[in-house]
Amino acid sequence: MKPNYFYQLIFALFISATAFGAENTANHTILISGTRFTYPLIEKWITEYSKINPDVSIKLAQKANASESPDLNIIAHQPTSAELQPDQSIIYAGRYALLPVTNNNNPILSATAKKGLNKKELDKLFFEVLSDDNEPAEKSKFNATIYSRENQSCTSAVLAGYFGHTASEIRGKKVVGDDIYLLSAIKKDSIGLSYNNLGYLYDVNSRKLKAGISLLPIDLKKEAKPILSGNLDEVLSILETAKVETIPVEKIGFIYAQQNARKEVSDFLKWVLTEGQKFNHDKGFLNLNKDLLAEQTNLLSEKFLTLK
C-alpha cells in the first residue's frame, strides 16, 4: 500500500468516526427551553439525572436560538389554543405558588398585620379595571406601586387569571426580564408590592425569607397562618395539603411534540415523575398531588408507548 493512500484512508476513517460520534451525541442530547424562573429546578433535575445516565446529554437553553428546536419547552401557565399545536402535549411535573411581597419598610405591613387582606382587597390593590360606565373601578385605600412582569409572562397570566382578570389589568410598572428582578424593584421602593414564587422569595439553603422583603399580610385560616411567619418547608407543607383562597398555585410542565418524541426524552420525563419529585421542595416548588401524578404517569406511558 502506498504511503499517501494509507494516510488518506486513515484520515477518511477519522473523519467518519468523528461525524458518527457527533451524530450519536446529538441523538442523545435533550434540549430544554422555556420559563426561566423554573430553571433552578430543571437544572437540579438535570444534575441528578446525569449522575445515573451519564451517556445522555441534557442542555438547558440560556438564550432563545431560532436555529435550535427544543425537545421540551417548559410552561408555567395554562396554555391557550394558540400556544399548543395539534401535535403537542403537556406532561406536568410540579407546581408553584405565588405570594404577595413588599419592602420591609412599607407602611402597609403594620396597617394590615392584624387581619390580613382578603381576596377581594388584594384584587382592588393589584388590579385596575373599568366599571360599566367606563370609569376606573373602586381603588384600594393603600398607596402602593405595583410591580409585575410583562403581560405575556407566565406569572402575570397566572396571577391575573386567578383573580378573574387579564394581565393587562395589573396596575403599576412592568419589569422586563426574569421574575427575580421584581425583588430588586421592591427593595428600592418603600411602597413597592409584587407577587413572586417561593423559590425566589426564600433562600433555598437557609429556607428563610430573603433579606429586605416581607410577605404582605393576607387573610388566612388558622391552620394556614404559619405561611406568614414560617420557613420555606412549612409553607410548602401547608400549600400541599390545603387550598388557600388568597394564594395562587399553578402547575409547571413540559410541552413536547409527539412526532419528535425519542426514548431519551421519555426516559427523562419518567424519571422526573418518579425520582425527580424528591427535588421539587429543595428549589421551592410543590410536588404534584397523588392523583395528578398518577394521571401524568399514565399519560406519559400512553404517549410514548411505541418507543423502544
C-alpha positions as CSV (number, residue, x, y, z in Angstrom):
1,M,0.0,0.0,0.0
2,K,1.4,3.4,-1.0
3,P,2.0,5.7,2.0
4,N,-0.1,8.5,0.6
5,Y,-3.1,6.2,0.1
6,F,-2.6,4.8,3.6
7,Y,-2.7,8.2,5.2
8,Q,-5.7,9.2,3.1
9,L,-7.5,6.1,4.3
10,I,-6.7,6.8,7.9
11,F,-7.8,10.4,7.5
12,A,-11.1,9.3,5.9
13,L,-11.8,6.8,8.7
14,F,-11.0,9.5,11.3
15,I,-13.5,12.0,9.8
16,S,-16.2,9.3,9.5
17,A,-15.7,8.3,13.1
18,T,-15.8,11.9,14.3
19,A,-19.0,12.5,12.3
20,F,-20.6,9.3,13.7
21,G,-19.7,10.3,17.2
22,A,-21.1,13.8,16.8
23,E,-24.3,12.4,15.3
24,N,-24.6,9.9,18.1
25,T,-24.1,12.6,20.7
26,A,-26.7,14.8,19.0
27,N,-29.2,11.9,19.0
28,H,-28.7,11.5,22.8
29,T,-29.0,15.3,23.6
30,I,-32.1,16.7,25.1
31,L,-32.6,20.4,24.6
32,I,-34.9,22.2,27.1
33,S,-36.1,25.8,27.0
34,G,-38.9,27.9,28.4
35,T,-39.9,29.8,31.6
36,R,-36.8,31.0,33.3
37,F,-37.9,31.0,36.9
38,T,-38.2,27.2,36.7
39,Y,-34.5,26.9,35.7
40,P,-33.1,26.2,39.2
41,L,-35.4,23.2,39.5
42,I,-34.8,22.0,35.9
43,E,-31.0,22.3,36.5
44,K,-31.3,20.2,39.7
45,W,-33.2,17.5,37.8
46,I,-30.6,17.5,35.0
47,T,-27.7,17.3,37.5
48,E,-29.3,14.3,39.4
49,Y,-30.4,12.5,36.3
50,S,-27.0,12.8,34.7
51,K,-25.4,11.0,37.7
52,I,-27.2,7.8,36.8
53,N,-27.4,8.4,33.0
54,P,-24.0,9.9,32.0
55,D,-24.4,9.0,28.4
56,V,-27.4,11.3,27.9
57,S,-26.6,15.0,27.4
58,I,-29.3,17.4,28.6
59,K,-28.9,21.1,27.8
60,L,-30.9,24.0,29.2
61,A,-31.1,26.8,26.7
62,Q,-29.9,30.1,28.2
63,K,-30.9,32.2,25.2
64,A,-33.5,31.8,22.5
65,N,-32.0,30.4,19.4
66,A,-34.0,30.2,16.2
67,S,-31.7,27.5,14.8
68,E,-32.4,25.1,17.6
69,S,-35.7,23.5,18.3
70,P,-36.1,22.3,21.9
71,D,-37.2,18.8,22.7
72,L,-39.0,20.1,25.7
73,N,-40.5,23.5,26.4
74,I,-41.2,24.5,30.0
75,I,-44.5,26.2,30.6
76,A,-45.8,27.6,33.9
77,H,-49.4,28.6,33.0
78,Q,-52.4,27.1,31.3
79,P,-51.7,27.3,27.6
80,T,-54.1,29.0,25.1
81,S,-55.2,27.2,22.0
82,A,-52.6,29.3,20.0
83,E,-49.8,28.1,22.3
84,L,-50.4,24.4,21.9
85,Q,-50.2,22.9,18.5
86,P,-52.3,19.9,17.4
87,D,-49.3,17.5,17.6
88,Q,-48.1,18.8,21.0
89,S,-48.9,17.5,24.5
90,I,-48.0,18.6,28.1
91,I,-46.6,16.5,30.9
92,Y,-47.0,18.3,34.2
93,A,-44.1,17.8,36.6
94,G,-44.6,20.1,39.6
95,R,-46.4,23.2,40.9
96,Y,-45.5,26.6,42.3
97,A,-47.2,29.2,44.5
98,L,-47.2,33.0,44.2
99,L,-47.1,35.1,47.4
100,P,-47.6,38.8,47.7
101,V,-44.4,40.5,48.8
102,T,-43.3,44.1,49.7
103,N,-40.5,46.2,51.0
104,N,-39.6,45.7,54.7
105,N,-40.4,49.4,55.4
106,N,-43.8,49.6,53.7
107,P,-46.4,51.1,56.0
108,I,-49.0,48.7,54.6
109,L,-47.4,46.0,56.8
110,S,-48.5,47.5,60.1
111,A,-51.8,48.6,58.6
112,T,-52.8,45.1,57.6
113,A,-50.9,43.0,60.2
114,K,-53.9,42.3,62.4
115,K,-56.4,40.9,59.9
116,G,-54.6,40.5,56.6
117,L,-56.0,41.3,53.2
118,N,-58.7,39.0,51.8
119,K,-59.0,38.1,48.1
120,K,-61.3,41.0,47.3
121,E,-59.0,43.5,48.9
122,L,-56.0,42.0,47.1
123,D,-58.0,42.4,43.8
124,K,-58.5,46.1,44.4
125,L,-54.9,46.6,45.3
126,F,-53.3,44.8,42.4
127,F,-55.8,45.3,39.5
128,E,-57.4,48.2,37.7
129,V,-60.5,47.7,35.6
130,L,-63.2,49.9,34.2
131,S,-66.7,49.9,35.6
132,D,-69.8,49.7,33.5
133,D,-69.7,53.5,32.8
134,N,-66.1,53.2,31.6
135,E,-64.8,54.9,34.8
136,P,-62.0,53.3,36.9
137,A,-63.4,50.8,39.4
138,E,-63.1,51.3,43.1
139,K,-59.4,51.6,44.1
140,S,-57.7,50.3,47.1
141,K,-57.2,52.7,50.1
142,F,-53.5,51.8,50.3
143,N,-50.8,53.8,48.5
144,A,-48.7,51.4,46.6
145,T,-46.6,50.9,43.5
146,I,-47.3,47.5,41.9
147,Y,-44.5,45.8,40.0
148,S,-45.2,42.9,37.7
149,R,-43.7,41.1,34.7
150,E,-44.8,41.8,31.1
151,N,-48.3,40.8,30.2
152,Q,-47.2,37.7,28.2
153,S,-45.2,36.3,31.1
154,C,-46.4,33.1,32.9
155,T,-46.6,34.7,36.3
156,S,-48.6,37.7,35.1
157,A,-51.0,35.4,33.3
158,V,-51.4,33.2,36.3
159,L,-51.8,36.0,38.8
160,A,-54.4,37.8,36.7
161,G,-56.3,34.7,35.8
162,Y,-56.6,33.6,39.5
163,F,-58.3,36.9,40.3
164,G,-60.5,36.9,37.2
165,H,-58.6,39.4,35.1
166,T,-56.3,39.7,32.2
167,A,-52.6,40.5,32.6
168,S,-53.1,44.0,31.1
169,E,-55.3,44.9,34.1
170,I,-52.5,44.6,36.6
171,R,-51.7,48.0,38.0
172,G,-48.3,49.7,38.1
173,K,-45.0,49.1,36.4
174,K,-43.8,46.3,34.2
175,V,-40.4,44.8,34.8
176,V,-38.5,43.3,31.9
177,G,-36.6,40.1,32.3
178,D,-36.6,37.3,34.9
179,D,-39.0,37.3,37.8
180,I,-36.1,37.8,40.2
181,Y,-35.9,41.4,39.1
182,L,-39.2,42.1,40.8
183,L,-37.5,41.7,44.1
184,S,-34.9,44.2,43.1
185,A,-37.6,46.7,42.3
186,I,-39.5,46.5,45.6
187,K,-36.3,46.6,47.6
188,K,-35.7,50.1,46.1
189,D,-39.3,51.2,46.6
190,S,-40.7,51.5,50.2
191,I,-44.2,51.2,48.9
192,G,-43.5,48.6,46.2
193,L,-45.6,45.5,46.0
194,S,-45.4,42.4,43.8
195,Y,-46.0,38.7,43.6
196,N,-43.3,36.1,43.3
197,N,-42.7,32.3,43.5
198,L,-41.3,30.6,46.6
199,G,-38.0,29.7,45.1
200,Y,-37.2,33.4,44.6
201,L,-38.7,34.7,47.8
202,Y,-36.8,32.3,50.1
203,D,-33.2,31.4,50.4
204,V,-33.3,27.7,49.4
205,N,-30.3,27.0,51.6
206,S,-31.3,28.6,54.9
207,R,-35.0,28.1,54.0
208,K,-35.7,31.7,55.3
209,L,-37.3,34.6,53.6
210,K,-34.6,36.7,51.8
211,A,-33.4,39.9,53.4
212,G,-35.1,43.3,52.7
213,I,-38.5,41.9,51.9
214,S,-41.6,40.9,53.8
215,L,-44.7,38.9,52.9
216,L,-47.8,41.0,52.6
217,P,-50.2,40.1,55.4
218,I,-53.1,38.1,53.8
219,D,-56.3,36.6,55.3
220,L,-55.6,33.0,56.3
221,K,-57.4,30.3,58.2
222,K,-55.8,29.3,61.5
223,E,-54.1,26.2,60.0
224,A,-52.5,28.3,57.2
225,K,-51.3,31.2,59.3
226,P,-47.7,29.8,59.6
227,I,-47.3,30.7,56.0
228,L,-46.6,34.3,57.0
229,S,-44.0,33.5,59.6
230,G,-42.7,30.0,58.8
231,N,-39.8,28.8,56.8
232,L,-39.9,27.5,53.3
233,D,-40.6,23.9,54.3
234,E,-43.6,24.9,56.5
235,V,-45.0,27.0,53.6
236,L,-44.7,24.1,51.2
237,S,-46.2,21.6,53.6
238,I,-49.3,23.8,54.1
239,L,-49.8,24.5,50.4
240,E,-49.5,20.9,49.5
241,T,-52.2,19.9,52.0
242,A,-54.7,22.8,51.8
243,K,-56.2,25.2,49.2
244,V,-55.6,28.7,50.3
245,E,-58.0,31.3,48.8
246,T,-55.6,34.2,48.8
247,I,-52.7,32.2,47.2
248,P,-52.5,31.3,43.5
249,V,-51.0,27.8,42.8
250,E,-50.2,26.7,39.3
251,K,-48.6,23.7,37.6
252,I,-45.4,23.6,35.6
253,G,-45.0,21.2,32.7
254,F,-43.1,20.2,29.6
255,I,-44.6,20.7,26.2
256,Y,-43.3,18.2,23.6
257,A,-44.2,17.3,20.0
258,Q,-45.3,13.7,19.6
259,Q,-43.7,13.5,16.2
260,N,-40.3,14.3,17.6
261,A,-40.6,12.0,20.6
262,R,-37.5,9.9,21.5
263,K,-36.7,7.3,24.1
264,E,-34.2,9.6,25.8
265,V,-36.9,12.2,26.3
266,S,-39.4,9.6,27.5
267,D,-36.9,8.2,30.0
268,F,-36.1,11.6,31.4
269,L,-39.7,12.5,31.9
270,K,-40.4,9.2,33.6
271,W,-37.6,9.9,36.0
272,V,-38.9,13.4,36.7
273,L,-42.3,12.0,37.6
274,T,-40.7,9.4,40.0
275,E,-37.3,10.1,41.4
276,G,-37.2,13.7,40.3
277,Q,-40.1,14.7,42.6
278,K,-38.0,14.5,45.7
279,F,-36.0,17.6,44.5
280,N,-39.0,19.9,44.0
281,H,-39.1,21.1,47.6
282,D,-35.3,21.8,47.5
283,K,-35.9,24.6,45.0
284,G,-39.1,25.9,46.4
285,F,-41.6,24.0,44.2
286,L,-44.6,21.9,45.2
287,N,-45.0,18.3,44.2
288,L,-47.9,17.1,42.2
289,N,-50.7,15.6,44.3
290,K,-51.1,11.8,44.2
291,D,-53.9,11.8,41.7
292,L,-52.4,14.2,39.3
293,L,-49.0,12.4,39.5
294,A,-50.7,9.1,38.6
295,E,-52.6,10.8,35.8
296,Q,-49.4,12.2,34.3
297,T,-47.6,8.9,34.6
298,N,-50.4,7.1,32.7
299,L,-50.5,9.9,30.1
300,L,-46.7,9.6,29.5
301,S,-46.9,5.8,29.2
302,E,-49.7,6.2,26.6
303,K,-48.0,8.8,24.5
304,F,-44.6,7.1,24.4
305,L,-45.9,3.5,24.3
306,T,-44.3,2.7,20.9
307,L,-40.8,4.0,21.8
308,K,-38.1,1.4,22.3
